Amino acid sequence: MSLLRRTALAVINAFIAAVGRLDKSLSPSDTLAKLRKHKWQTSDSVYIFHFLSASFWLTLMTAPPFPYKLLIPILYTIAMLIPLTSQFFLPATPVFSWLITFYSNGFIPLQYRPNPSVSLLPTLETVLYGANISDLLTRFTHPILDILAWIPYGVGHYALPFVVAAFLWLFRPKEALHFWSTAFGYMFLIGVIVQILFPCAAPWYELIYGLTPANYGVKGSPGGLIRIDSLFHANGYTTAFGNSPLVFGAFPSLHSAAATLEALSVAHFFPQTKTWVWVYAGVLYWATMYMTHHYLIDVVGGACLATMCFYFFMPEELKGIVAATSPPGTNLGLLTSTSAAKANGNLPAYRMGTQRSKYDIYDLEAPRDRQRNGNGRAGGAVSARGIMTEAAAEFELAESEDEFASETGDGERHTGDEEDITYRPTMQKAGRKPNGKDKSKIAAGGANGHRHTASIARLIRGPDARGSIDQGEEGWRSPMSAGFVFPPRNGKGKEVDS
């Protein structure tokens, strides 16, 4: 099976499982019942801020006009009341707050808007870095470089947030998706508010108008993306940036902020992709300046904003690598409160008590050694032998010696005892009859001897044939009992004449 097919099957199976975990109720009464049971905390007061912010921007909004714009809060309220949609819309509230802020800022009256700055950013860049770095990066252009910059800047920036959200939903605990929507939404909201309060012109303005003072009558420009429109004989970017409600939003760069947050989050929840996501972020940093949309100081400011939001909004239970890489359904609260989580950090989640084991799922009695050892050794480091023992039990190579067929005090097995066919005790050498001392060694070896699946011969022969094979008496002998012997010997250890 090819790697692409295995990946596709894994994603499909994860999607089916994720859909099965959803709350599919369409009854608003279920949401109201949850709301009545909710224990209110101080952190819930942030929704008051979102309500006031949305009310303010809706008041300023003139397109769509009243009363059509009332459909926005009505539809959002309906989505919040239906359990099926509220499980997505509630965590995404910061994202919607950013979207309405970004769109409605264009309706702010001119007399209340600060004057946009044209020379501040290039001056700071020259002072801090010794040169106008963004200007140096745009002096040489080429169609290949245009495509290389367009992929992360003009495509990845808009698509990757949804890809990250989808993979967190499919393969990580729901708290990871909630963190992503919270950090992403507040990062963009903070960035847009800074751009509104401190408007600054982008490098494309300097290339077109020089250092001429800017005003809000200037249309936005696609910058270097106009070469992409020309290459594909389209005008999508020219139209989109020309109608942007936020023209003077150079600082901070939300393109670099998004790439940084994506790199930090993906590297945290999917550590195996760390190198690739940071390569993507590095290419996008260059693309923002190559496309004449940002100065280097904008890129640095956006990266700092993303880093701040990543660590500020990261919940305590997701900071550990074990919790961050746990599969969906993991009880993170139990994981962080269990001391074994640190000691057994390299074991699966349900081995640490944060998920139900197979014994709980199928209502079976756990082996006695699991009951004695628990789900981990609290406190201290776990020895290599302890880890290997639990790993063997995990993959069901064997069960504990307590589950094997019962033995009497003299080491004899009885035909009435139930025998576990997955275990085969260590055999004594051919031709030797066990004495009392050997019997005790064999009985002890049953607990510490090598465990493996039973041979076919042991499964075929009846229980009455046990003695003739295991005790070295005459009769058919399994080569697994004492290894191959050459030349052949009889049951008393003497060679057999050919």
C-alpha positions in Angstrom: 0.0 0.0 0.0 1.5 3.3 -1.0 2.2 6.1 1.5 -0.4 8.4 -0.1 -3.1 5.7 0.1 -2.3 5.0 3.8 -2.4 8.7 4.6 -5.8 9.1 2.8 -7.2 6.1 4.7 -5.9 7.4 8.0 -7.5 10.8 7.4 -10.8 9.2 6.3 -10.9 7.0 9.4 -10.1 10.0 11.6 -12.8 12.0 10.0 -15.4 9.3 10.5 -14.4 9.0 14.2 -14.4 12.8 14.6 -17.9 13.0 13.2 -19.0 10.3 15.6 -17.7 12.3 18.5 -19.8 15.4 17.5 -22.9 16.4 19.4 -25.5 16.0 16.7 -28.4 17.4 18.6 -30.5 20.2 16.9 -32.5 21.1 20.0 -31.9 24.5 21.5 -33.3 23.2 24.8 -30.1 21.0 25.2 -28.0 24.1 24.9 -30.1 26.0 27.4 -29.8 23.1 29.8 -26.0 23.1 29.5 -26.1 26.9 30.1 -28.0 26.5 33.3 -25.6 23.9 34.6 -22.5 25.9 33.6 -20.4 27.2 36.5 -19.6 30.8 35.7 -16.0 31.9 36.0 -14.2 35.2 35.8 -12.8 34.3 32.4 -16.4 34.1 31.0 -16.6 37.9 31.3 -14.6 38.1 28.0 -17.9 37.4 26.2 -19.2 40.7 27.5 -16.3 42.4 25.7 -17.2 40.5 22.5 -20.9 41.5 22.8 -20.0 45.2 23.3 -17.4 45.1 20.5 -19.9 43.5 18.1 -22.6 46.1 19.1 -20.2 48.9 18.4 -19.1 47.7 15.0 -22.7 46.9 13.9 -23.7 50.4 14.8 -21.0 51.8 12.6 -21.7 49.4 9.8 -23.6 51.0 6.9 -23.4 48.1 4.4 -25.5 46.1 4.6 -27.9 48.8 5.8 -30.4 48.5 8.6 -32.4 46.3 9.1 -30.5 43.8 6.9 -27.4 43.9 9.0 -29.5 42.6 12.0 -29.3 39.2 10.2 -25.7 38.9 11.4 -26.5 38.7 15.1 -29.7 36.8 14.5 -27.9 34.0 12.5 -25.0 34.0 15.0 -27.5 33.5 17.9 -29.2 30.7 16.1 -25.9 29.0 15.5 -25.1 29.3 19.2 -28.4 27.8 20.3 -28.1 24.7 18.2 -25.7 22.2 19.8 -24.4 20.9 16.5 -23.2 24.3 15.4 -22.5 25.9 18.8 -19.6 23.4 19.4 -17.8 25.2 16.5 -19.1 28.7 16.8 -18.5 29.3 20.5 -14.7 28.5 20.4 -14.5 30.6 17.2 -16.0 33.7 18.8 -12.6 35.6 18.8 -12.3 34.8 15.0 -15.7 36.3 14.3 -14.9 39.3 16.5 -11.7 39.9 14.4 -13.7 39.6 11.1 -16.3 42.2 12.1 -13.6 44.5 13.4 -11.6 44.2 10.2 -14.6 44.8 7.9 -16.3 47.6 9.9 -13.2 49.7 10.5 -13.7 51.1 7.0 -16.9 52.9 8.3 -15.1 54.9 11.0 -15.6 58.6 10.3 -12.5 60.3 8.9 -12.4 62.9 11.7 -11.8 60.1 14.2 -9.1 58.3 12.3 -5.4 59.0 13.0 -3.2 60.2 10.2 -1.3 57.4 8.5 2.5 57.4 8.7 4.6 57.0 5.6 8.2 57.5 6.8 8.1 56.0 10.3 8.6 52.3 9.3 11.4 52.8 6.7 13.2 55.1 9.1 13.0 52.6 12.0 14.2 49.9 9.7 17.2 51.9 8.6 18.1 52.8 12.2 17.6 49.3 13.6 19.0 47.2 10.8 21.4 49.7 9.0 19.5 49.6 5.7 16.1 49.3 4.1 16.1 45.5 3.9 12.7 45.2 2.2 13.9 47.6 -0.5 17.0 45.5 -1.2 14.9 42.3 -1.5 12.6 43.9 -4.2 15.3 45.1 -6.6 15.6 41.8 -8.4 12.4 40.0 -9.5 11.9 36.9 -11.6 8.7 34.8 -12.5 10.1 31.8 -10.6 10.7 34.0 -7.5 7.2 35.4 -8.0 5.6 31.9 -7.9 7.8 30.9 -4.9 6.6 34.0 -3.0 3.0 33.7 -4.1 2.4 30.1 -2.9 2.9 31.0 0.9 1.8 34.6 0.7 -1.2 34.5 -1.7 -2.4 30.9 -1.1 -1.0 29.4 2.1 -1.8 32.4 4.2 -5.5 31.9 3.5 -5.7 28.1 3.4 -3.3 26.9 6.1 -5.3 28.1 9.1 -8.2 25.8 8.0 -5.8 22.9 7.4 -4.3 23.3 10.9 -7.7 23.5 12.4 -8.9 20.4 10.5 -5.9 18.3 11.6 -6.2 19.4 15.2 -9.9 18.4 15.1 -9.1 15.0 13.6 -6.0 13.9 15.5 -5.7 15.8 18.7 -7.9 16.5 21.8 -10.7 19.1 21.4 -8.8 21.4 23.7 -6.2 21.8 21.0 -8.7 23.1 18.5 -10.1 25.4 21.1 -6.7 26.8 21.8 -6.0 27.3 18.1 -9.2 29.2 17.4 -8.6 31.4 20.6 -5.0 32.2 19.9 -5.6 32.8 16.2 -8.7 35.0 16.7 -7.2 37.2 19.4 -3.9 37.5 17.6 -5.6 38.9 14.5 -8.0 41.0 16.6 -5.0 42.6 18.5 -3.2 43.1 15.2 -6.1 44.8 13.5 -6.7 47.1 16.5 -3.0 48.2 16.4 -3.3 48.8 12.6 -6.4 51.0 13.2 -4.8 53.0 16.0 -1.3 53.3 14.4 -1.8 53.2 10.6 1.4 52.9 8.6 2.0 52.8 4.8 3.4 49.6 3.2 6.5 49.6 1.0 4.3 49.6 -2.2 3.1 53.1 -1.2 6.7 54.4 -1.1 7.4 52.8 -4.5 4.3 54.4 -6.1 3.9 57.8 -4.2 7.3 58.3 -2.6 7.2 59.9 0.9 4.1 62.0 0.0 1.7 62.2 3.0 -1.0 59.6 2.8 -4.7 60.0 3.2 -7.6 57.5 3.5 -8.7 58.2 -0.1 -5.8 56.1 -1.4 -6.8 52.7 -2.8 -5.0 49.6 -1.7 -2.5 48.0 -4.0 -1.6 44.3 -4.5 2.1 45.2 -4.7 4.1 42.4 -6.1 1.0 40.3 -6.4 0.1 42.3 -9.5 2.7 40.2 -11.4 0.7 37.1 -10.4 -2.5 38.6 -11.8 -0.6 39.3 -15.0 0.9 35.9 -15.1 -2.5 34.2 -14.8 -4.3 36.8 -16.8 -6.6 37.6 -13.9 -7.3 40.6 -11.6 -8.3 38.8 -8.3 -5.6 40.3 -6.1 -5.9 43.7 -7.7 -9.6 43.7 -6.9 -9.2 42.3 -3.4 -6.5 44.6 -2.2 -8.1 47.6 -4.0 -11.2 47.2 -2.0 -9.5 46.4 1.3 -11.1 48.2 4.3 -7.7 48.5 6.0 -5.2 50.0 3.5 -2.6 51.3 6.0 -2.1 48.1 8.0 1.6 47.4 7.5 2.5 47.1 11.1 2.4 44.5 12.5 2.5 42.0 9.6 -0.4 39.6 10.1 1.0 37.4 7.4 4.2 36.8 9.4 2.1 36.5 12.6 -0.1 33.8 11.1 2.9 31.9 9.8 4.7 32.1 13.1 1.6 30.9 15.1 1.1 28.1 12.6 4.7 27.0 12.9 4.6 27.1 16.7 1.3 25.3 17.0 2.0 22.6 14.4 5.5 22.0 15.8 4.0 21.6 19.3 1.1 19.3 18.4 2.9 17.4 15.6 6.6 17.5 16.5 7.6 15.4 13.5 6.7 18.3 11.2 8.8 21.0 13.0 11.4 21.4 10.4 9.0 21.8 7.5 6.7 24.3 9.1 9.5 26.6 10.1 10.9 26.4 6.5 7.4 27.5 5.3 7.5 30.3 7.9 10.9 31.5 6.7 9.9 31.5 3.1 6.8 33.6 4.0 8.9 36.1 5.9 10.9 36.7 2.8 7.7 36.8 0.6 6.1 39.5 2.6 9.0 41.8 1.8 9.6 40.6 -1.7 5.9 41.3 -2.6 6.4 44.9 -1.2 3.7 44.5 1.5 5.8 44.8 4.6 9.1 46.1 6.0 11.4 43.9 8.0 10.2 45.6 11.2 6.6 44.6 10.4 7.7 41.0 10.1 9.5 41.1 13.4 6.5 42.7 15.1 4.1 40.1 13.7 6.3 37.2 14.8 6.6 38.7 18.3 2.8 39.1 18.5 2.2 35.5 17.5 4.8 34.2 20.0 3.1 36.2 22.8 -0.4 34.9 21.9 0.9 31.3 21.6 2.3 31.2 25.1 -0.3 33.4 26.7 -3.3 31.4 25.5 -1.7 27.9 25.7 -3.7 26.1 28.5 -1.7 24.5 31.2 -2.9 21.0 30.4 -1.6 21.2 26.8 1.9 22.4 27.6 3.4 19.0 28.0 4.4 17.0 25.0 2.4 14.0 26.2 -0.8 15.9 26.4 -0.1 17.9 23.2 0.3 14.7 21.2 -2.5 12.7 22.8 -5.2 11.3 20.5 -8.8 12.6 20.5 -10.8 11.7 23.6 -8.0 12.0 26.0 -9.0 13.3 29.5 -6.4 16.1 29.8 -7.6 17.0 33.3 -6.8 13.6 34.6 -3.6 13.5 32.6 -2.2 16.7 34.2 -3.3 15.6 37.7 -1.7 12.2 37.5 1.9 12.0 38.7 2.5 9.1 36.4 2.2 11.3 33.4 5.7 12.6 34.0 7.2 9.3 34.9 5.6 7.4 32.0 5.7 10.2 29.5 6.7 7.8 26.7 3.7 5.5 27.2 0.3 5.7 25.4 -2.3 7.9 27.0 -4.6 5.2 28.3 -1.6 3.5 30.0 -1.4 6.5 32.2 -5.1 6.4 33.1 -6.3 9.2 30.8 -8.1 6.8 28.5 -10.1 3.6 29.0 -8.0 0.5 28.5 -9.2 -2.5 26.4 -10.2 -4.2 29.7 -12.5 -1.3 30.6 -14.0 -1.1 27.1 -14.8 -4.8 26.9 -15.7 -5.1 30.6 -13.0 -7.7 31.3 -11.0 -8.3 34.4 -7.5 -6.8 34.2 -4.5 -9.1 34.8 -3.3 -9.2 38.4 0.1 -7.7 37.5 -1.7 -4.6 36.0 -3.8 -4.3 39.2 -0.6 -4.5 41.3 1.4 -2.1 39.2 -1.5 0.3 38.4 -1.2 2.5 35.3 2.2 3.7 36.1 4.8 4.1 38.8 4.1 7.3 40.6 7.2 9.3 41.4 10.7 8.6 40.3 12.0 7.4 37.0 10.7 4.3 35.4 13.3 1.6 34.8 13.9 0.1 31.4 12.7 -3.3 32.6 9.5 -1.8 33.8 8.8 0.0 30.5 9.6 -3.1 28.5 7.4 -5.2 30.7 4.5 -2.8 30.3 5.2 -2.5 26.6 5.0 -6.3 26.2 1.7 -6.3 28.0 0.5 -3.5 25.8 1.1 -5.4 22.6 -0.3 -8.6 24.1 2.8 -10.7 23.6 1.9 -12.4 26.9 -0.2 -12.1 30.0 1.0 -12.4 33.6 2.0 -15.6 35.2 -1.1 -15.4 37.4 -3.3 -16.1 34.5 -1.6 -19.3 33.4 -3.0 -22.8 34.3 -2.9 -23.4 38.0 -0.2 -25.7 39.4 -0.1 -27.7 42.7 2.6 -27.3 45.3 4.7 -30.1 43.6 4.7 -28.3 40.2 2.4 -30.9 38.6 -0.3 -29.7 36.2 -3.7 -31.4 36.3 -5.8 -32.2 33.3 -8.8 -30.5 34.8 -6.9 -27.1 35.0 -7.5 -24.5 32.3 -4.4 -23.9 30.2 -3.5 -20.7 28.4 -2.3 -21.8 25.0 -0.5 -18.5 24.4 2.2 -19.5 26.9 4.8 -22.3 26.8 7.0 -22.8 29.8 10.8 -23.4 29.4 11.5 -27.0 28.7 14.2 -29.1 30.4 16.8 -30.8 28.3 16.0 -34.0 26.6 16.8 -37.2 28.5 16.6 -35.6 32.0 13.9 -36.4 34.5 13.2 -33.6 36.8 13.9 -34.0 40.5 12.5 -32.0 43.3 15.1 -29.2 42.8 14.5 -29.1 39.1 10.7 -28.9 39.6 11.1 -25.8 41.7 13.3 -24.2 39.1 10.8 -25.0 36.4 8.0 -23.6 38.5 10.0 -20.5 39.0 11.0 -20.4 35.4 7.3 -20.3 34.5 7.1 -16.8 35.9 10.4 -15.4 34.5 11.0 -17.6 31.5 10.7 -16.5 27.9 7.1 -16.0 26.7 6.0 -16.7 23.2 3.1 -18.1 21.2 2.5 -21.8 21.4 3.9 -24.0 18.6 1.4 -25.7 16.3 2.5 -29.1 17.6 1.4 -28.1 21.1 -2.0 -27.1 19.8 -2.5 -30.3 17.8 -1.6 -32.9 20.4 -4.1 -33.8 23.1 -3.6 -33.2 26.8 -2.8 -36.9 27.3 0.3 -36.5 25.1 1.8 -33.9 27.4 3.8 -36.3 29.4 5.4 -38.2 26.4 6.6 -34.9 25.0 7.5 -32.7 27.9 9.0 -35.4 30.2 11.4 -36.8 27.6 9.6 -40.3 27.3 9.4 -42.3 24.2 7.0 -41.1 21.6 6.8 -38.3 19.1 8.8 -35.3 20.1 8.3 -31.7 19.1 11.6 -30.1 18.1 10.5 -27.0 20.0 10.7 -28.8 23.3 14.5 -29.2 23.5 15.9 -28.1 20.1 17.2 -30.3 17.4 19.4 -33.2 18.6 21.9 -35.0 16.3 22.4 -37.9 16.2 18.9 -38.9 17.2 18.5 -40.1 20.8 15.8 -42.2 22.5 13.9 -41.1 25.6 16.7 -42.3 27.9 19.3 -40.1 26.3 21.1 -42.8 24.3 21.9 -42.7 20.7 19.7 -44.6 18.3 21.4 -46.9 15.8 20.5 -46.1 12.3 
